[in-house]
Amino acid sequence: MNFRKKPAAAAAGKGTRSARPEDQKLPIASTFAYGFQHVLTMYGGIIAPPLIIGAAAGMSSQDIGLLIAACLFVGGLATILQTVGIRFFGSQLPLVQGVSFAGVSTMVAIVHGGGGIQAVFGSVIAASLIGLLITPLFSKIIRFFPPVVTGTVITTIGLTLMPVAANWAMGGNSKAENYGSMANIGLAAATMAIVLLLSKVGSAAISRLSILLAMVLGTLIAFAFGMADFSKVGQGEIVAFPTPFAFGPPVFEIAAIISMLIVILVTLTETSADIIAVGEIVGTKVDSKRIGDGLRADMLSSAISPLFNSFTQSAFAQNVGLVAITGVKSRFVVSAGGLILVILGLLPVLGRVVAAVPTPVLGGAGVVLFGTVAASGIRTLSKVEYKNNMNLIIVAASIGFGMIPIAAPAFYDKFPSWFGTIFHSGISSAAVMAILLNLLFNHLKAGNSDNQSVFVAGTERVVREEDLKCLADGDRFEGGRLIDCDGKEVRVESSEKASEH
């Protein structure tokens, strides 16, 4: 399946026209400004996994800080590889890479299983290399991702991210005394209002930078009310290069590798969906070769990341939303964001500055950001043909299935761990269901009919025969009014009033 290719818009300033929208080049200042906006959008997400895993491993705050710096550094390198690309590696799409949330629970389980952080690193290396070998299989699934599947997945991505935005808006730490306070939610609301107001401004540059500017202004508001703390920015090293295998050599355990391999399968599924989603948003061609190159970049980055004390890498869905809301489709903007991540990984002091952005500020921007992802999916679904087919039930069942782990996070707790690992992700759940139902109803046509269920019938408008008998030749509707053949308005009455005459 080929996605519709749109002509690339002329870049502002020194930009040049390119055959592909994602190849557009912007002025250096704009490129890094938009790139920094991508970093701010995903910063909270990329530092959360090392915080959780480091705490589970009983690490000191200094060691956890090392993990965070390593994740920023590797995420930046992985982003550059994915966006710039080399032969066989990199989709050359505006995708930000970072530590995948999909493997957090599995890594914590490995740590608690006695293997420690070294067993986590060993399992990531081994499972990622296996994933690298099987990427050709995943790259062949492109024809099974028509708009009814991609639109469903994109919509689900946005919906599954909303709890993240809500948690950020409440403060991010459920154990904090001010979690969910009016102050936190008020700050998030103010940030969201700034995003909306800046988006309405006539200047295209300000509108596109609305997320970044809102975060800056939101942070200033927080600082004025004593809700932003910059006191720790000057503490710690200014420059620090990630030490290879800082926690010792990796340990390879069979059980840990098998568990991590399931995570890799989930990561491949989610990254495939993200590649297709961003291709749809950008309006560029995404084929099996491009998906394969993107997945190989994912797996190569994941396999190398433990060398620098990091974990599995995957595309960040929230940044797909940023591409949609800003309309900036250039992959070089994201490459600049990757370079900023590398610098943040080498300069912990800059990372501490970004970390000082209050979580409610991120939450306020995230509501608009993640909602835009869902809206993009709905826009894709609006192009789907629902007449005399089962596409409506494909969408309904897939989104509903994807919402189960969001609505009830403990739903799969009693299931086998491998099953829970896959389906605890709403994105993976919806993707698997949409693909299977699309195969069942649109590829395995045996037994299909033109009217298979009430859902099909419900997709068409119906006019009663007796209503048509009331119309005369030349009658027409204009502006919601019924006009007869002589140009006079015909009075419309309720059935009750009509029966009185």
Stockholm file with secondary structure:
# STOCKHOLM 1.0

chainA/1-501         MNFRKKPAAAAAGKGTRSARPEDQKLPIASTFAYGFQHVLTMYGGIIAPPLIIGAAAGMSSQDIGLLIAACLFVGGLATILQTVGIRFFGSQLPLVQGVSFAGVSTMVAIVHGGGGIQAVFGSVIAASLIGLLITPLFSKIIRFFPPVVTGTVITTIGLTLMPVAANWAMGGNSKAENYGSMANIGLAAATMAIVLLLSKVGSAAISRLSILLAMVLGTLIAFAFGMADFSKVGQGEIVAFPTPFAFGPPVFEIAAIISMLIVILVTLTETSADIIAVGEIVGTKVDSKRIGDGLRADMLSSAISPLFNSFTQSAFAQNVGLVAITGVKSRFVVSAGGLILVILGLLPVLGRVVAAVPTPVLGGAGVVLFGTVAASGIRTLSKVEYKNNMNLIIVAASIGFGMIPIAAPAFYDKFPSWFGTIFHSGISSAAVMAILLNLLFNHLKAGNSDNQSVFVAGTERVVREEDLKCLADGDRFEGGRLIDCDGKEVRVESSEKASEH
#=GR chainA/1-501 SS CCCCCCCCCCCSTTCBCCSSGGGCBCCHHHHHHHHHHHHHHHHHHHHHHHHHHHHHTTCCHHHHHHHHHHHHHHHHHHHHHHHHCBTTBCCCSSCCEEECGGGHHHHHHHIIIIIHHHHHHHHHHHHHHHHHHHHHHHTTGGGGCCHHHHHHHHHHHHHHHHHHHHHHHHTSCTTSTTTTCHHHHHHHHHHHHHHHHHHHSSCHHHHHTHHHHHHHHHHHHHHHTTCCCCTTTTSSCSCCCCCTTTTCSCCCCHHHHHHHHHHHHHHHHHHHHHHHHHHHHHTCCCCHHHHHHHHHHHHHHHHHGGGGTCCCEEECHHHHHHHHHHCCCCHHHHHHHHHHHHHHHHCHHHHHHHHTSCHHHHHHHHHHHHHHHHHHHHHHHTTSCCTTSSHHHHHHHHHHHHHHHHHCTTTTTTSCHHHHHHHTSHHHHHHHHHHHHHIIIIICCTTCCSCCSHHHHTTSCCCCHHHHHTCCTTCEEETTEEECTTSCEECCCCHHHHHHC
#=GC SS_cons         CCCCCCCCCCCSTTCBCCSSGGGCBCCHHHHHHHHHHHHHHHHHHHHHHHHHHHHHTTCCHHHHHHHHHHHHHHHHHHHHHHHHCBTTBCCCSSCCEEECGGGHHHHHHHIIIIIHHHHHHHHHHHHHHHHHHHHHHHTTGGGGCCHHHHHHHHHHHHHHHHHHHHHHHHTSCTTSTTTTCHHHHHHHHHHHHHHHHHHHSSCHHHHHTHHHHHHHHHHHHHHHTTCCCCTTTTSSCSCCCCCTTTTCSCCCCHHHHHHHHHHHHHHHHHHHHHHHHHHHHHTCCCCHHHHHHHHHHHHHHHHHGGGGTCCCEEECHHHHHHHHHHCCCCHHHHHHHHHHHHHHHHCHHHHHHHHTSCHHHHHHHHHHHHHHHHHHHHHHHTTSCCTTSSHHHHHHHHHHHHHHHHHCTTTTTTSCHHHHHHHTSHHHHHHHHHHHHHIIIIICCTTCCSCCSHHHHTTSCCCCHHHHHTCCTTCEEETTEEECTTSCEECCCCHHHHHHC
//
